[in-house]
Amino acid sequence: MIFFYPVGVYLLWKYGKFQKKGKQVATACFGVLFLVSLVRASQTRRNVTETMEYETEVQNIQSVSDTVLETETDAEIENINQTIIFDEETDTTESESITETQKESAETLEPELPQLYLDFFEPYADSVGKLLLEDFQSDNTEKFSDYDIDITEGNEDEMWEYQIHDKNSKDYVIFMFYLKNISDAPTDWIETLTLLAYERNETEISVNDNGHIMSPEYHTFDKNKETPGETVKSIQELKAFMFSETTETAVSESETEEPTTEEIITEPETEAPTEPPTLPPTEAPTVPVTQPPVPVVVSHEYWINTDSGKFHLATCHTIKNREEPHWQIYTGNRNDLISQGYEPCGVCEP
């Protein structure tokens, strides 16, 4: 009845010892159970089929979505690559353009440097405190013939000094070397370059060894300024101080040049009036009488060398060992010192 329902019902009715009513009840119950099992089996098959169809549809949708995403991703990557390549080309073009512009600007702004500066100042600016006198003399034997040279040989009181003058201008360069036999001097002072200066139009740039106490110092000096001496940090600043101001001066002078005859615009001549207008007589204006200005005596600070009889500016590079007794500070007028018998220094020209 349970495992083989149709056969079990048949055998129940054929050989069963149960009463007819009991057979009917058993047949009805097992019939209901059989129908329920059939319905459940059908429902289960339907659910399985729907599930398989759903999973298949989901898989199809997922594959289509993946294909679309891959296509869109490839397209985006291609666009990004093209954008990066374009940006790189643009940046390269802009950087090249900027570099060329900077080069053109530098070439335009760079002043033309004198040959004297290129021959004797710039090559030796880094050699102050290191260059030996004999090396300087041997390296420039041929160059000396192109310039006017004034040489002061060193002795117990004076340093070796070379003044190299440009034949076509008033520019000159000063080389000063320590004494060969200076008393109480360290051995590394012997005949090494202590001062290198370039003079032009009452201005000076210099590199000073400063007595081997510290690294070389870079100085500018302009006699036309209220504070003539300044210290800068590099050789480039020295060059800018000396030649940029000269360039600006040349430009300002060119702007104030008188126009040529071709640029002068002549105005049309006008006929003179036949009868000048008569004016009523006027009294001559009274001019007030003014007293002549009282000359102002300018006082400066000078350093006097009582041994050599010379006086110097406080910024003069030739002043060494200021604590020695023959150096004295004088505050007053330049003419008063000259009247007392002192002579101005030939380097700083106070």
C-alpha positions in Angstrom: 0.0 0.0 0.0 2.8 2.4 0.9 5.5 1.7 -1.6 3.4 0.3 -4.5 0.2 2.2 -4.1 -1.9 0.9 -7.2 -0.8 -2.7 -6.6 -1.4 -2.5 -2.9 -5.0 -1.3 -3.4 -5.7 -4.0 -5.9 -4.4 -6.7 -3.4 -6.3 -5.1 -0.6 -9.6 -5.5 -2.4 -8.9 -9.0 -3.7 -7.3 -10.7 -0.7 -7.9 -8.5 2.2 -9.7 -9.7 5.3 -10.9 -6.2 6.2 -14.4 -5.1 6.0 -15.6 -3.2 3.0 -15.9 0.0 4.9 -12.3 -0.3 6.1 -11.1 -1.0 2.6 -12.9 2.1 1.4 -11.4 4.3 4.1 -7.9 2.9 3.5 -8.3 3.3 -0.3 -9.5 6.9 0.1 -6.6 7.9 2.5 -3.9 6.4 0.3 -5.5 7.9 -2.8 -5.3 11.3 -1.2 -1.7 10.8 -0.2 -0.9 9.6 -3.7 -2.5 12.7 -5.3 -0.7 15.0 -2.8 2.6 13.4 -3.7 1.9 13.7 -7.4 1.1 17.4 -7.0 4.3 18.0 -4.9 6.4 16.2 -7.4 4.9 18.3 -10.2 5.5 21.5 -8.3 9.1 20.5 -7.5 9.8 19.9 -11.2 8.3 23.2 -12.1 10.4 25.0 -9.5 13.5 23.3 -10.7 12.8 24.3 -14.3 12.1 27.9 -13.4 15.3 28.1 -11.3 17.4 26.7 -14.2 15.8 29.1 -16.6 16.4 32.1 -14.2 20.0 31.1 -13.7 20.5 30.8 -17.5 19.0 34.2 -18.0 21.1 35.7 -15.3 24.2 34.2 -16.9 23.3 35.6 -20.3 22.7 39.1 -18.8 26.0 38.9 -16.9 27.9 37.9 -20.0 26.3 40.8 -22.0 27.1 43.2 -19.2 30.7 42.1 -19.0 31.1 42.5 -22.7 29.7 46.0 -22.6 31.9 47.0 -19.6 35.0 45.6 -21.4 34.2 47.6 -24.5 33.6 50.8 -22.5 36.7 50.3 -20.4 38.8 49.7 -23.5 37.4 52.9 -25.1 38.1 54.9 -21.9 41.6 53.6 -21.6 42.2 54.6 -25.3 40.9 58.1 -24.6 43.0 58.4 -21.5 46.1 57.3 -23.4 45.4 59.8 -26.2 44.9 62.6 -23.7 48.1 61.8 -21.9 50.1 61.7 -25.2 48.5 65.1 -26.3 49.3 66.6 -22.9 52.9 65.4 -23.1 53.3 66.8 -26.6 51.8 70.1 -25.4 54.0 70.3 -22.4 57.1 69.6 -24.5 56.2 72.2 -27.0 55.5 74.8 -24.3 58.7 74.0 -22.4 60.7 74.3 -25.6 59.0 77.6 -26.4 59.7 78.9 -22.9 63.3 77.8 -23.0 63.9 79.5 -26.4 62.2 82.7 -25.1 64.4 82.6 -22.0 67.5 82.2 -24.1 66.5 85.1 -26.4 65.7 87.3 -23.4 69.1 86.4 -21.8 70.9 87.1 -25.0 69.1 90.4 -25.3 69.7 91.5 -21.7 73.3 90.3 -21.4 75.5 93.4 -21.9 78.6 93.3 -24.0 81.5 92.8 -21.6 84.9 94.5 -22.1 87.8 92.4 -23.3 89.8 93.6 -20.3 87.2 92.1 -18.0 87.1 88.8 -19.9 90.9 88.6 -20.0 91.9 89.5 -16.4 89.0 89.8 -14.0 86.6 87.0 -14.6 89.2 84.2 -15.1 91.0 85.2 -11.8 88.0 86.0 -9.6 88.0 82.5 -8.1 91.8 82.5 -7.7 92.2 85.2 -5.0 94.2 83.8 -2.1 95.5 81.0 -4.3 97.2 82.4 -7.4 101.0 82.7 -7.2 102.8 85.7 -8.6 105.1 83.7 -10.8 102.2 81.7 -12.3 100.3 85.0 -13.1 103.4 86.5 -14.8 104.2 83.4 -16.9 100.6 82.8 -18.0 100.0 86.3 -19.3 103.2 87.2 -21.0 101.5 87.4 -24.4 98.4 89.1 -23.2 100.4 91.9 -21.5 101.4 93.2 -25.0 97.8 94.2 -25.7 97.5 96.5 -22.7 99.4 99.2 -20.9 101.0 97.7 -17.8 102.1 99.6 -14.6 104.1 97.4 -12.2 105.1 98.2 -8.6 107.6 95.6 -7.3 107.1 94.4 -3.8 109.4 95.4 -1.0 109.4 95.8 2.8 106.7 98.5 2.6 104.7 97.9 -0.6 103.0 94.9 -2.1 103.5 93.7 -5.6 100.9 95.6 -7.7 100.0 95.2 -11.4 97.7 97.9 -13.0 96.5 96.7 -16.4 95.0 99.5 -18.5 92.7 99.2 -21.5 94.2 101.2 -24.4 90.7 102.2 -25.8 89.1 103.3 -22.5 89.8 104.4 -19.0 89.1 100.9 -17.5 91.9 99.1 -15.6 92.4 96.1 -13.4 94.4 95.9 -10.3 96.3 92.8 -9.1 97.9 93.0 -5.6 100.1 90.2 -4.2 101.5 89.8 -0.7 105.1 90.7 0.0 107.7 88.1 -0.6 109.5 88.8 2.7 106.9 90.5 4.8 107.8 90.3 8.5 105.8 88.0 10.8 103.7 86.8 7.9 102.6 83.1 7.6 104.4 81.2 4.8 101.2 80.7 2.8 100.9 84.5 2.4 104.0 84.6 0.2 103.3 86.1 -3.2 99.7 85.0 -3.4 97.0 87.2 -4.9 95.3 89.2 -2.2 93.2 91.8 -4.1 91.6 91.8 -7.6 89.7 95.0 -8.6 88.1 96.3 -11.7 87.8 100.1 -12.1 85.5 101.9 -14.4 84.0 105.4 -14.3 84.6 106.0 -10.6 83.1 102.6 -9.7 84.9 99.5 -8.6 84.2 95.8 -8.0 86.7 93.7 -6.1 87.5 90.4 -4.6 89.5 90.7 -1.3 91.4 87.8 0.3 90.9 89.5 3.7 94.2 88.3 5.1 93.5 84.6 4.8 91.2 85.0 7.9 88.1 83.9 6.0 86.9 83.1 2.5 87.3 85.9 -0.1 84.8 88.8 0.1 83.1 90.6 -2.8 82.9 94.4 -2.7 81.3 97.1 -4.7 82.3 100.7 -4.6 80.7 103.8 -6.1 82.1 107.2 -5.3 78.9 109.0 -6.4 76.8 107.3 -3.7 76.4 108.6 -0.1 77.4 105.1 1.1 80.0 104.1 -1.4 81.1 100.6 -0.3 78.9 97.6 -0.1 79.4 93.8 0.3 77.7 91.3 -2.0 77.5 87.5 -2.1 78.8 86.4 -5.5 80.8 87.3 -8.6 77.6 87.4 -10.6 76.3 90.3 -8.4 79.6 92.1 -9.0 79.2 91.8 -12.8 75.6 92.9 -12.6 76.6 95.9 -10.4 79.3 97.0 -12.8 77.8 96.5 -16.2 74.0 96.6 -15.8 74.2 100.1 -14.4 76.5 101.1 -17.3 74.0 99.7 -19.7 71.2 101.6 -18.1 73.2 104.8 -18.3 73.9 104.2 -22.0 70.2 103.7 -22.6 69.2 106.8 -20.8 71.8 108.8 -22.7 70.6 107.5 -26.0 67.0 108.5 -25.1 68.2 112.0 -24.4 70.1 112.4 -27.7 69.2 115.3 -29.9 67.1 114.4 -32.9 68.9 114.3 -36.3 68.1 116.8 -39.0 65.8 114.3 -40.7 63.7 114.0 -37.5 63.3 117.7 -37.1 59.9 118.9 -38.2 60.1 122.5 -39.4 57.1 124.6 -38.6 55.7 126.9 -41.3 57.0 130.4 -41.2 54.5 133.1 -40.2 54.7 136.7 -41.3 55.7 139.2 -38.7 53.0 141.7 -37.8 53.3 145.1 -39.5 52.8 147.1 -36.3 53.8 145.6 -32.9 51.2 146.2 -30.2 52.0 149.1 -27.8 52.1 148.2 -24.1 51.7 150.7 -21.3 54.9 151.5 -19.5 55.5 149.4 -16.4 57.9 149.8 -13.6 60.9 147.5 -13.5 60.5 144.7 -10.9 62.5 144.9 -7.8 64.9 142.0 -7.4 65.6 141.0 -3.7 69.2 141.0 -2.7 70.3 137.6 -1.4 73.4 136.8 0.5 75.8 134.3 -1.1 75.5 130.8 0.2 77.8 129.9 3.1 80.0 127.0 2.0 79.3 123.8 3.9 82.3 121.9 5.2 81.8 118.2 4.8 83.4 115.9 7.3 84.4 112.3 6.6 86.1 109.6 8.4 89.6 108.8 7.1 92.3 106.3 8.2 95.8 107.9 8.4 99.0 105.9 8.1 101.5 108.0 10.0 104.4 105.9 8.7 103.7 106.4 4.9 102.0 109.8 5.3 98.9 108.7 3.3 95.2 108.8 4.3 92.6 106.3 3.1 88.8 105.7 3.0 87.6 103.3 5.7 86.7 100.8 3.0 90.1 100.8 1.4 91.4 97.3 0.6 95.0 98.2 1.3 94.5 98.7 5.0 95.8 95.7 6.9 96.2 95.2 10.6 94.2 98.3 11.6 95.2 97.7 15.3 98.9 98.7 14.6 99.9 102.0 16.2 100.7 103.8 12.9 97.0 103.6 11.9 94.9 106.5 13.2 91.2 107.6 12.6 90.7 111.2 11.5 87.3 112.8 11.2 87.3 116.1 9.3 87.8 117.7 5.9 90.0 116.3 3.1 91.7 119.6 2.4 92.7 119.9 6.1 94.6 116.6 5.8 96.4 117.7 2.7 97.3 121.0 4.3 98.8 119.0 7.1 101.1 117.2 4.6 99.2 114.0 4.1 98.7 112.5 0.6 95.5 110.7 -0.6 95.8 106.9 -1.3 96.2 106.0 -5.0 93.9 103.0 -4.7 90.7 104.3 -3.0 91.3 107.9 -4.0 89.6 109.6 -1.0 
